[in-house]
Amino acid sequence: MNTVFVKLKEIGSDVDGALARFMGDEELYIECLESFTEDENIPKLERLIRTTEYQEMFNCAHTIKGVAANLGLTSLFNTTCILVEELRNSSYDNIETDFEAMSNEFNIFVSIMHN
């Protein structure tokens, strides 16, 4: 089994479910994982966190959530869900803290992909 898959499973990712969505195409799945490490929504969201552009924050976070779900990145998906729901409900008190949690999960994923 691919070592990236093993490491992703160790952090709770649903690699098997993602591969099923990719119709077993491991190469395509890896390409999409690698592409996601360079997703522009992460740095964009980080910049937006310092503003009051809540709708744009929501759009970025919602996109990240969807990609994380499709790629089976369960921990990233779960932390992003919290941020998305706060933005959806106009609850802004914990945005910075919850963005940091999401960012930490993303960085764990990136470190797996780049090792």
GUPA-381306 format. One record per atom (N, C-alpha, C): residue number from 1; atom name; x, y, z. Coordinates in nm, 4 decimals, always signed. Example, Ala and Ser with C-alpha at 12.3 -4.5 7.8 and 13.67 -1.06 7.14 Angstrom:
REM GUPA-381306
@k 1 | a N | X +1.3190 | Y -0.5690 | Z +0.7800
@k 1 | a CA | X +1.2300 | Y -0.4500 | Z +0.7800
@k 1 | a C | X +1.3200 | Y -0.3300 | Z +0.7800
@k 2 | a N | X +1.2850 | Y -0.2250 | Z +0.7080
@k 2 | a CA | X +1.3670 | Y -0.1060 | Z +0.7140
@k 2 | a C | X +1.2900 | Y +0.0030 | Z +0.7870
***
This chain:
REM GUPA-381306
@k 1 | a N | X +0.0841 | Y -0.1185 | Z +0.0000
@k 1 | a CA | X +0.0000 | Y +0.0000 | Z +0.0000
@k 1 | a C | X +0.0882 | Y +0.1243 | Z +0.0000
@k 2 | a N | X +0.0458 | Y +0.2259 | Z -0.0699
@k 2 | a CA | X +0.1148 | Y +0.3530 | Z -0.0798
@k 2 | a C | X +0.1383 | Y +0.4104 | Z +0.0607
@k 3 | a N | X +0.2603 | Y +0.4575 | Z +0.0880
@k 3 | a CA | X +0.2917 | Y +0.5102 | Z +0.2222
@k 3 | a C | X +0.2108 | Y +0.6353 | Z +0.2545
@k 4 | a N | X +0.1769 | Y +0.7152 | Z +0.1541
@k 4 | a CA | X +0.0918 | Y +0.8322 | Z +0.1782
@k 4 | a C | X -0.0436 | Y +0.7856 | Z +0.2298
@k 5 | a N | X -0.0980 | Y +0.6810 | Z +0.1710
@k 5 | a CA | X -0.2271 | Y +0.6296 | Z +0.2149
@k 5 | a C | X -0.2196 | Y +0.5822 | Z +0.3591
@k 6 | a N | X -0.1117 | Y +0.5132 | Z +0.3934
@k 6 | a CA | X -0.0943 | Y +0.4645 | Z +0.5303
@k 6 | a C | X -0.0907 | Y +0.5820 | Z +0.6272
@k 7 | a N | X -0.0132 | Y +0.6846 | Z +0.5947
@k 7 | a CA | X -0.0017 | Y +0.8014 | Z +0.6828
@k 7 | a C | X -0.1338 | Y +0.8767 | Z +0.6939
@k 8 | a N | X -0.2051 | Y +0.8879 | Z +0.5839
@k 8 | a CA | X -0.3352 | Y +0.9543 | Z +0.5884
@k 8 | a C | X -0.4328 | Y +0.8761 | Z +0.6760
@k 9 | a N | X -0.4294 | Y +0.7441 | Z +0.6641
@k 9 | a CA | X -0.5159 | Y +0.6619 | Z +0.7495
@k 9 | a C | X -0.4797 | Y +0.6771 | Z +0.8964
@k 10 | a N | X -0.3507 | Y +0.6921 | Z +0.9250
@k 10 | a CA | X -0.3058 | Y +0.7089 | Z +1.0639
@k 10 | a C | X -0.3629 | Y +0.8355 | Z +1.1268
@k 11 | a N | X -0.3920 | Y +0.9384 | Z +1.0469
@k 11 | a CA | X -0.4514 | Y +1.0601 | Z +1.1030
@k 11 | a C | X -0.6034 | Y +1.0597 | Z +1.0899
@k 12 | a N | X -0.6593 | Y +0.9447 | Z +1.0544
@k 12 | a CA | X -0.8048 | Y +0.9291 | Z +1.0518
@k 12 | a C | X -0.8716 | Y +0.9601 | Z +0.9203
@k 13 | a N | X -0.7956 | Y +0.9708 | Z +0.8134
@k 13 | a CA | X -0.8550 | Y +0.9996 | Z +0.6832
@k 13 | a C | X -0.9250 | Y +0.8770 | Z +0.6266
@k 14 | a N | X -1.0296 | Y +0.9017 | Z +0.5504
@k 14 | a CA | X -1.1076 | Y +0.7950 | Z +0.4875
@k 14 | a C | X -1.0544 | Y +0.7702 | Z +0.3469
@k 15 | a N | X -0.9368 | Y +0.7127 | Z +0.3397
@k 15 | a CA | X -0.8713 | Y +0.6860 | Z +0.2110
@k 15 | a C | X -0.9548 | Y +0.5889 | Z +0.1284
@k 16 | a N | X -1.0075 | Y +0.4859 | Z +0.1912
@k 16 | a CA | X -1.0856 | Y +0.3862 | Z +0.1170
@k 16 | a C | X -1.2103 | Y +0.4485 | Z +0.0550
@k 17 | a N | X -1.2788 | Y +0.5324 | Z +0.1314
@k 17 | a CA | X -1.3972 | Y +0.6001 | Z +0.0785
@k 17 | a C | X -1.3623 | Y +0.6944 | Z -0.0351
@k 18 | a N | X -1.2522 | Y +0.7666 | Z -0.0189
@k 18 | a CA | X -1.2079 | Y +0.8583 | Z -0.1241
@k 18 | a C | X -1.1709 | Y +0.7807 | Z -0.2500
@k 19 | a N | X -1.0980 | Y +0.6716 | Z -0.2324
@k 19 | a CA | X -1.0610 | Y +0.5905 | Z -0.3495
@k 19 | a C | X -1.1844 | Y +0.5351 | Z -0.4199
@k 20 | a N | X -1.2877 | Y +0.5034 | Z -0.3444
@k 20 | a CA | X -1.4119 | Y +0.4579 | Z -0.4069
@k 20 | a C | X -1.4713 | Y +0.5703 | Z -0.4928
@k 21 | a N | X -1.4667 | Y +0.6951 | Z -0.4418
@k 21 | a CA | X -1.5161 | Y +0.8086 | Z -0.5202
@k 21 | a C | X -1.4302 | Y +0.8317 | Z -0.6447
@k 22 | a N | X -1.3030 | Y +0.7943 | Z -0.6363
@k 22 | a CA | X -1.2104 | Y +0.8077 | Z -0.7493
@k 22 | a C | X -1.2080 | Y +0.6803 | Z -0.8340
@k 23 | a N | X -1.3043 | Y +0.5932 | Z -0.8094
@k 23 | a CA | X -1.3185 | Y +0.4680 | Z -0.8842
@k 23 | a C | X -1.1903 | Y +0.3863 | Z -0.8831
@k 24 | a N | X -1.1198 | Y +0.3897 | Z -0.7689
@k 24 | a CA | X -0.9997 | Y +0.3103 | Z -0.7506
@k 24 | a C | X -0.8760 | Y +0.3660 | Z -0.8195
@k 25 | a N | X -0.8863 | Y +0.4820 | Z -0.8787
@k 25 | a CA | X -0.7738 | Y +0.5412 | Z -0.9523
@k 25 | a C | X -0.6778 | Y +0.6090 | Z -0.8539
@k 26 | a N | X -0.5821 | Y +0.5320 | Z -0.8039
@k 26 | a CA | X -0.4875 | Y +0.5818 | Z -0.7037
@k 26 | a C | X -0.4039 | Y +0.6974 | Z -0.7564
@k 27 | a N | X -0.3647 | Y +0.6902 | Z -0.8824
@k 27 | a CA | X -0.2822 | Y +0.7959 | Z -0.9408
@k 27 | a C | X -0.3581 | Y +0.9295 | Z -0.9442
@k 28 | a N | X -0.4831 | Y +0.9248 | Z -0.9861
@k 28 | a CA | X -0.5647 | Y +1.0459 | Z -0.9894
@k 28 | a C | X -0.5857 | Y +1.0997 | Z -0.8483
@k 29 | a N | X -0.6104 | Y +1.0104 | Z -0.7545
@k 29 | a CA | X -0.6300 | Y +1.0510 | Z -0.6147
@k 29 | a C | X -0.5052 | Y +1.1223 | Z -0.5626
@k 30 | a N | X -0.3890 | Y +1.0665 | Z -0.5865
@k 30 | a CA | X -0.2637 | Y +1.1292 | Z -0.5432
@k 30 | a C | X -0.2467 | Y +1.2657 | Z -0.6105
@k 31 | a N | X -0.2772 | Y +1.2739 | Z -0.7387
@k 31 | a CA | X -0.2672 | Y +1.4019 | Z -0.8095
@k 31 | a C | X -0.3580 | Y +1.5071 | Z -0.7463
@k 32 | a N | X -0.4783 | Y +1.4675 | Z -0.7108
@k 32 | a CA | X -0.5723 | Y +1.5612 | Z -0.6480
@k 32 | a C | X -0.5252 | Y +1.6006 | Z -0.5080
@k 33 | a N | X -0.4721 | Y +1.5049 | Z -0.4328
@k 33 | a CA | X -0.4170 | Y +1.5360 | Z -0.3009
@k 33 | a C | X -0.3028 | Y +1.6366 | Z -0.3143
@k 34 | a N | X -0.2131 | Y +1.6104 | Z -0.4090
@k 34 | a CA | X -0.0997 | Y +1.7008 | Z -0.4300
@k 34 | a C | X -0.1470 | Y +1.8390 | Z -0.4726
@k 35 | a N | X -0.2437 | Y +1.8435 | Z -0.5590
@k 35 | a CA | X -0.2980 | Y +1.9711 | Z -0.6040
@k 35 | a C | X -0.3588 | Y +2.0493 | Z -0.4875
@k 36 | a N | X -0.4256 | Y +1.9788 | Z -0.3984
@k 36 | a CA | X -0.4899 | Y +2.0442 | Z -0.2840
@k 36 | a C | X -0.3880 | Y +2.1068 | Z -0.1899
@k 37 | a N | X -0.2659 | Y +2.0563 | Z -0.1863
@k 37 | a CA | X -0.1642 | Y +2.1168 | Z -0.0991
@k 37 | a C | X -0.1329 | Y +2.2596 | Z -0.1422
@k 38 | a N | X -0.1654 | Y +2.2932 | Z -0.2657
@k 38 | a CA | X -0.1392 | Y +2.4269 | Z -0.3181
@k 38 | a C | X -0.2670 | Y +2.5083 | Z -0.3364
@k 39 | a N | X -0.3748 | Y +2.4648 | Z -0.2739
@k 39 | a CA | X -0.5037 | Y +2.5320 | Z -0.2878
@k 39 | a C | X -0.4931 | Y +2.6774 | Z -0.2434
@k 40 | a N | X -0.5415 | Y +2.7670 | Z -0.3259
@k 40 | a CA | X -0.5346 | Y +2.9105 | Z -0.2966
@k 40 | a C | X -0.6363 | Y +2.9555 | Z -0.1929
@k 41 | a N | X -0.7356 | Y +2.8725 | Z -0.1625
@k 41 | a CA | X -0.8356 | Y +2.9123 | Z -0.0638
@k 41 | a C | X -0.7792 | Y +2.9188 | Z +0.0775
@k 42 | a N | X -0.6759 | Y +2.8403 | Z +0.1056
@k 42 | a CA | X -0.6169 | Y +2.8414 | Z +0.2406
@k 42 | a C | X -0.5505 | Y +2.9764 | Z +0.2682
@k 43 | a N | X -0.4541 | Y +3.0225 | Z +0.1858
@k 43 | a CA | X -0.3940 | Y +3.1531 | Z +0.2136
@k 43 | a C | X -0.4946 | Y +3.2677 | Z +0.2000
@k 44 | a N | X -0.5892 | Y +3.2528 | Z +0.1087
@k 44 | a CA | X -0.6922 | Y +3.3565 | Z +0.0935
@k 44 | a C | X -0.7747 | Y +3.3675 | Z +0.2207
@k 45 | a N | X -0.8147 | Y +3.2537 | Z +0.2754
@k 45 | a CA | X -0.8919 | Y +3.2547 | Z +0.3997
@k 45 | a C | X -0.8097 | Y +3.3152 | Z +0.5129
@k 46 | a N | X -0.6827 | Y +3.2831 | Z +0.5168
@k 46 | a CA | X -0.5958 | Y +3.3398 | Z +0.6207
@k 46 | a C | X -0.5938 | Y +3.4925 | Z +0.6117
@k 47 | a N | X -0.5864 | Y +3.5459 | Z +0.4908
@k 47 | a CA | X -0.5898 | Y +3.6921 | Z +0.4729
@k 47 | a C | X -0.7255 | Y +3.7485 | Z +0.5133
@k 48 | a N | X -0.8308 | Y +3.6792 | Z +0.4760
@k 48 | a CA | X -0.9655 | Y +3.7275 | Z +0.5044
@k 48 | a C | X -0.9995 | Y +3.7244 | Z +0.6534
@k 49 | a N | X -0.9360 | Y +3.6369 | Z +0.7282
@k 49 | a CA | X -0.9632 | Y +3.6269 | Z +0.8720
@k 49 | a C | X -0.9387 | Y +3.7616 | Z +0.9395
@k 50 | a N | X -0.8466 | Y +3.8395 | Z +0.8854
@k 50 | a CA | X -0.8141 | Y +3.9702 | Z +0.9436
@k 50 | a C | X -0.9133 | Y +4.0791 | Z +0.9026
@k 51 | a N | X -1.0132 | Y +4.0455 | Z +0.8239
@k 51 | a CA | X -1.1089 | Y +4.1442 | Z +0.7730
@k 51 | a C | X -1.2481 | Y +4.1119 | Z +0.8260
@k 52 | a N | X -1.3431 | Y +4.1862 | Z +0.7776
@k 52 | a CA | X -1.4827 | Y +4.1557 | Z +0.8113
@k 52 | a C | X -1.5581 | Y +4.1090 | Z +0.6863
@k 53 | a N | X -1.4875 | Y +4.0521 | Z +0.5930
@k 53 | a CA | X -1.5484 | Y +4.0010 | Z +0.4699
@k 53 | a C | X -1.6022 | Y +3.8596 | Z +0.4954
@k 54 | a N | X -1.7056 | Y +3.8531 | Z +0.5763
@k 54 | a CA | X -1.7550 | Y +3.7251 | Z +0.6247
@k 54 | a C | X -1.8108 | Y +3.6365 | Z +0.5143
@k 55 | a N | X -1.8779 | Y +3.6942 | Z +0.4164
@k 55 | a CA | X -1.9328 | Y +3.6109 | Z +0.3081
@k 55 | a C | X -1.8205 | Y +3.5467 | Z +0.2283
@k 56 | a N | X -1.7153 | Y +3.6221 | Z +0.1996
@k 56 | a CA | X -1.6011 | Y +3.5673 | Z +0.1261
@k 56 | a C | X -1.5289 | Y +3.4622 | Z +0.2108
@k 57 | a N | X -1.5203 | Y +3.4849 | Z +0.3417
@k 57 | a CA | X -1.4619 | Y +3.3840 | Z +0.4318
@k 57 | a C | X -1.5431 | Y +3.2554 | Z +0.4239
@k 58 | a N | X -1.6747 | Y +3.2710 | Z +0.4297
@k 58 | a CA | X -1.7631 | Y +3.1550 | Z +0.4219
@k 58 | a C | X -1.7397 | Y +3.0791 | Z +0.2913
@k 59 | a N | X -1.7323 | Y +3.1515 | Z +0.1798
@k 59 | a CA | X -1.7126 | Y +3.0870 | Z +0.0495
@k 59 | a C | X -1.5832 | Y +3.0070 | Z +0.0466
@k 60 | a N | X -1.4743 | Y +3.0641 | Z +0.0963
@k 60 | a CA | X -1.3453 | Y +2.9935 | Z +0.0991
@k 60 | a C | X -1.3518 | Y +2.8708 | Z +0.1890
@k 61 | a N | X -1.4047 | Y +2.8900 | Z +0.3092
@k 61 | a CA | X -1.4126 | Y +2.7791 | Z +0.4046
@k 61 | a C | X -1.5024 | Y +2.6677 | Z +0.3508
@k 62 | a N | X -1.6117 | Y +2.7047 | Z +0.2878
@k 62 | a CA | X -1.7048 | Y +2.6055 | Z +0.2333
@k 62 | a C | X -1.6384 | Y +2.5256 | Z +0.1212
@k 63 | a N | X -1.5591 | Y +2.5910 | Z +0.0387
@k 63 | a CA | X -1.4857 | Y +2.5219 | Z -0.0676
@k 63 | a C | X -1.3852 | Y +2.4232 | Z -0.0087
@k 64 | a N | X -1.3102 | Y +2.4679 | Z +0.0915
@k 64 | a CA | X -1.2121 | Y +2.3809 | Z +0.1576
@k 64 | a C | X -1.2823 | Y +2.2594 | Z +0.2176
@k 65 | a N | X -1.3957 | Y +2.2837 | Z +0.2820
@k 65 | a CA | X -1.4729 | Y +2.1749 | Z +0.3429
@k 65 | a C | X -1.5127 | Y +2.0710 | Z +0.2383
@k 66 | a N | X -1.5608 | Y +2.1161 | Z +0.1235
@k 66 | a CA | X -1.6036 | Y +2.0240 | Z +0.0185
@k 66 | a C | X -1.4891 | Y +1.9422 | Z -0.0389
@k 67 | a N | X -1.3768 | Y +2.0075 | Z -0.0622
@k 67 | a CA | X -1.2617 | Y +1.9360 | Z -0.1156
@k 67 | a C | X -1.2101 | Y +1.8357 | Z -0.0133
@k 68 | a N | X -1.2012 | Y +1.8785 | Z +0.1128
@k 68 | a CA | X -1.1550 | Y +1.7881 | Z +0.2188
@k 68 | a C | X -1.2464 | Y +1.6662 | Z +0.2292
@k 69 | a N | X -1.3765 | Y +1.6870 | Z +0.2164
@k 69 | a CA | X -1.4715 | Y +1.5750 | Z +0.2220
@k 69 | a C | X -1.4484 | Y +1.4791 | Z +0.1063
@k 70 | a N | X -1.4364 | Y +1.5320 | Z -0.0135
@k 70 | a CA | X -1.4181 | Y +1.4464 | Z -0.1310
@k 70 | a C | X -1.2866 | Y +1.3712 | Z -0.1276
@k 71 | a N | X -1.1840 | Y +1.4320 | Z -0.0674
@k 71 | a CA | X -1.0538 | Y +1.3662 | Z -0.0589
@k 71 | a C | X -1.0420 | Y +1.2749 | Z +0.0634
@k 72 | a N | X -1.1459 | Y +1.2707 | Z +0.1456
@k 72 | a CA | X -1.1448 | Y +1.1827 | Z +0.2630
@k 72 | a C | X -1.0585 | Y +1.2338 | Z +0.3769
@k 73 | a N | X -1.0303 | Y +1.3626 | Z +0.3782
@k 73 | a CA | X -0.9464 | Y +1.4217 | Z +0.4830
@k 73 | a C | X -1.0354 | Y +1.4582 | Z +0.6015
@k 74 | a N | X -1.0703 | Y +1.3582 | Z +0.6777
@k 74 | a CA | X -1.1725 | Y +1.3684 | Z +0.7810
@k 74 | a C | X -1.1413 | Y +1.4743 | Z +0.8865
@k 75 | a N | X -1.0200 | Y +1.4776 | Z +0.9379
@k 75 | a CA | X -0.9857 | Y +1.5751 | Z +1.0420
@k 75 | a C | X -0.9957 | Y +1.7179 | Z +0.9897
@k 76 | a N | X -0.9467 | Y +1.7397 | Z +0.8697
@k 76 | a CA | X -0.9568 | Y +1.8731 | Z +0.8091
@k 76 | a C | X -1.1026 | Y +1.9080 | Z +0.7827
@k 77 | a N | X -1.1777 | Y +1.8130 | Z +0.7331
@k 77 | a CA | X -1.3203 | Y +1.8344 | Z +0.7091
@k 77 | a C | X -1.3903 | Y +1.8742 | Z +0.8382
@k 78 | a N | X -1.3650 | Y +1.8002 | Z +0.9457
@k 78 | a CA | X -1.4334 | Y +1.8271 | Z +1.0724
@k 78 | a C | X -1.4011 | Y +1.9655 | Z +1.1281
@k 79 | a N | X -1.2740 | Y +2.0043 | Z +1.1235
@k 79 | a CA | X -1.2383 | Y +2.1366 | Z +1.1770
@k 79 | a C | X -1.2914 | Y +2.2476 | Z +1.0863
@k 80 | a N | X -1.2971 | Y +2.2232 | Z +0.9580
@k 80 | a CA | X -1.3502 | Y +2.3237 | Z +0.8660
@k 80 | a C | X -1.5008 | Y +2.3382 | Z +0.8827
@k 81 | a N | X -1.5691 | Y +2.2287 | Z +0.9131
@k 81 | a CA | X -1.7142 | Y +2.2348 | Z +0.9378
@k 81 | a C | X -1.7471 | Y +2.3323 | Z +1.0503
@k 82 | a N | X -1.6663 | Y +2.3313 | Z +1.1540
@k 82 | a CA | X -1.6890 | Y +2.4224 | Z +1.2666
@k 82 | a C | X -1.6810 | Y +2.5670 | Z +1.2189
@k 83 | a N | X -1.5783 | Y +2.5985 | Z +1.1433
@k 83 | a CA | X -1.5603 | Y +2.7336 | Z +1.0911
@k 83 | a C | X -1.6745 | Y +2.7725 | Z +0.9974
@k 84 | a N | X -1.7120 | Y +2.6823 | Z +0.9083
@k 84 | a CA | X -1.8208 | Y +2.7098 | Z +0.8139
@k 84 | a C | X -1.9504 | Y +2.7392 | Z +0.8890
@k 85 | a N | X -1.9817 | Y +2.6587 | Z +0.9875
@k 85 | a CA | X -2.1070 | Y +2.6786 | Z +1.0610
@k 85 | a C | X -2.1064 | Y +2.8089 | Z +1.1404
@k 86 | a N | X -1.9916 | Y +2.8448 | Z +1.1955
@k 86 | a CA | X -1.9838 | Y +2.9746 | Z +1.2651
@k 86 | a C | X -2.0119 | Y +3.0886 | Z +1.1680
@k 87 | a N | X -1.9505 | Y +3.0827 | Z +1.0513
@k 87 | a CA | X -1.9725 | Y +3.1870 | Z +0.9514
@k 87 | a C | X -2.1165 | Y +3.1856 | Z +0.9013
@k 88 | a N | X -2.1707 | Y +3.0672 | Z +0.8812
@k 88 | a CA | X -2.3106 | Y +3.0555 | Z +0.8352
@k 88 | a C | X -2.4064 | Y +3.1187 | Z +0.9364
@k 89 | a N | X -2.3738 | Y +3.1035 | Z +1.0650
@k 89 | a CA | X -2.4609 | Y +3.1527 | Z +1.1719
@k 89 | a C | X -2.4215 | Y +3.2903 | Z +1.2232
@k 90 | a N | X -2.3327 | Y +3.3579 | Z +1.1531
@k 90 | a CA | X -2.2854 | Y +3.4917 | Z +1.1917
@k 90 | a C | X -2.2327 | Y +3.4946 | Z +1.3346
@k 91 | a N | X -2.1625 | Y +3.3905 | Z +1.3730
@k 91 | a CA | X -2.1009 | Y +3.3795 | Z +1.5052
@k 91 | a C | X -1.9494 | Y +3.3916 | Z +1.4865
@k 92 | a N | X -1.8967 | Y +3.5099 | Z +1.5149
@k 92 | a CA | X -1.7598 | Y +3.5411 | Z +1.4768
@k 92 | a C | X -1.6587 | Y +3.5410 | Z +1.5913
@k 93 | a N | X -1.7013 | Y +3.5107 | Z +1.7122
@k 93 | a CA | X -1.6134 | Y +3.5211 | Z +1.8295
@k 93 | a C | X -1.4934 | Y +3.4269 | Z +1.8248
@k 94 | a N | X -1.5079 | Y +3.3079 | Z +1.7687
@k 94 | a CA | X -1.4012 | Y +3.2077 | Z +1.7710
@k 94 | a C | X -1.3372 | Y +3.1824 | Z +1.6351
@k 95 | a N | X -1.3602 | Y +3.2705 | Z +1.5416
@k 95 | a CA | X -1.3127 | Y +3.2474 | Z +1.4045
@k 95 | a C | X -1.1618 | Y +3.2280 | Z +1.3995
@k 96 | a N | X -1.0869 | Y +3.3139 | Z +1.4659
@k 96 | a CA | X -0.9406 | Y +3.3029 | Z +1.4596
@k 96 | a C | X -0.8917 | Y +3.1722 | Z +1.5193
@k 97 | a N | X -0.9466 | Y +3.1336 | Z +1.6323
@k 97 | a CA | X -0.9072 | Y +3.0087 | Z +1.6977
@k 97 | a C | X -0.9440 | Y +2.8890 | Z +1.6110
@k 98 | a N | X -1.0625 | Y +2.8913 | Z +1.5550
@k 98 | a CA | X -1.1070 | Y +2.7783 | Z +1.4741
@k 98 | a C | X -1.0357 | Y +2.7738 | Z +1.3384
@k 99 | a N | X -0.9988 | Y +2.8912 | Z +1.2855
@k 99 | a CA | X -0.9162 | Y +2.8911 | Z +1.1648
@k 99 | a C | X -0.7800 | Y +2.8291 | Z +1.1958
@k 100 | a N | X -0.7240 | Y +2.8610 | Z +1.3111
@k 100 | a CA | X -0.5942 | Y +2.8038 | Z +1.3498
@k 100 | a C | X -0.6020 | Y +2.6515 | Z +1.3588
@k 101 | a N | X -0.7091 | Y +2.5995 | Z +1.4162
@k 101 | a CA | X -0.7277 | Y +2.4535 | Z +1.4248
@k 101 | a C | X -0.7366 | Y +2.3933 | Z +1.2854
@k 102 | a N | X -0.8125 | Y +2.4577 | Z +1.1974
@k 102 | a CA | X -0.8251 | Y +2.4098 | Z +1.0598
@k 102 | a C | X -0.6901 | Y +2.4153 | Z +0.9891
@k 103 | a N | X -0.6194 | Y +2.5242 | Z +1.0068
@k 103 | a CA | X -0.4891 | Y +2.5422 | Z +0.9448
@k 103 | a C | X -0.3894 | Y +2.4371 | Z +0.9934
@k 104 | a N | X -0.3943 | Y +2.4046 | Z +1.1211
@k 104 | a CA | X -0.3065 | Y +2.3004 | Z +1.1755
@k 104 | a C | X -0.3342 | Y +2.1661 | Z +1.1094
@k 105 | a N | X -0.4612 | Y +2.1328 | Z +1.0910
@k 105 | a CA | X -0.4967 | Y +2.0070 | Z +1.0238
@k 105 | a C | X -0.4497 | Y +2.0081 | Z +0.8787
@k 106 | a N | X -0.4643 | Y +2.1214 | Z +0.8129
@k 106 | a CA | X -0.4166 | Y +2.1316 | Z +0.6754
@k 106 | a C | X -0.2650 | Y +2.1130 | Z +0.6696
@k 107 | a N | X -0.1934 | Y +2.1727 | Z +0.7635
@k 107 | a CA | X -0.0473 | Y +2.1606 | Z +0.7654
@k 107 | a C | X -0.0017 | Y +2.0176 | Z +0.7919
@k 108 | a N | X -0.0749 | Y +1.9439 | Z +0.8724
@k 108 | a CA | X -0.0440 | Y +1.8021 | Z +0.8942
@k 108 | a C | X -0.0583 | Y +1.7263 | Z +0.7624
@k 109 | a N | X -0.1675 | Y +1.7529 | Z +0.6917
@k 109 | a CA | X -0.1900 | Y +1.6911 | Z +0.5611
@k 109 | a C | X -0.0764 | Y +1.7259 | Z +0.4643
@k 110 | a N | X -0.0386 | Y +1.8528 | Z +0.4587
@k 110 | a CA | X +0.0682 | Y +1.8966 | Z +0.3672
@k 110 | a C | X +0.2004 | Y +1.8278 | Z +0.4023
@k 111 | a N | X +0.2293 | Y +1.8154 | Z +0.5318
@k 111 | a CA | X +0.3551 | Y +1.7504 | Z +0.5714
@k 111 | a C | X +0.3566 | Y +1.6032 | Z +0.5294
@k 112 | a N | X +0.2431 | Y +1.5377 | Z +0.5334
@k 112 | a CA | X +0.2352 | Y +1.3991 | Z +0.4856
@k 112 | a C | X +0.2618 | Y +1.3935 | Z +0.3370
@k 113 | a N | X +0.2066 | Y +1.4856 | Z +0.2630
@k 113 | a CA | X +0.2214 | Y +1.4853 | Z +0.1176
@k 113 | a C | X +0.3634 | Y +1.5211 | Z +0.0738
@k 114 | a N | X +0.4322 | Y +1.5988 | Z +0.1529
@k 114 | a CA | X +0.5662 | Y +1.6454 | Z +0.1129
@k 114 | a C | X +0.6797 | Y +1.5653 | Z +0.1756
@k 115 | a N | X +0.6478 | Y +1.4580 | Z +0.2435
@k 115 | a CA | X +0.7525 | Y +1.3722 | Z +0.3006
@k 115 | a C | X +0.7640 | Y +1.2422 | Z +0.2278
***
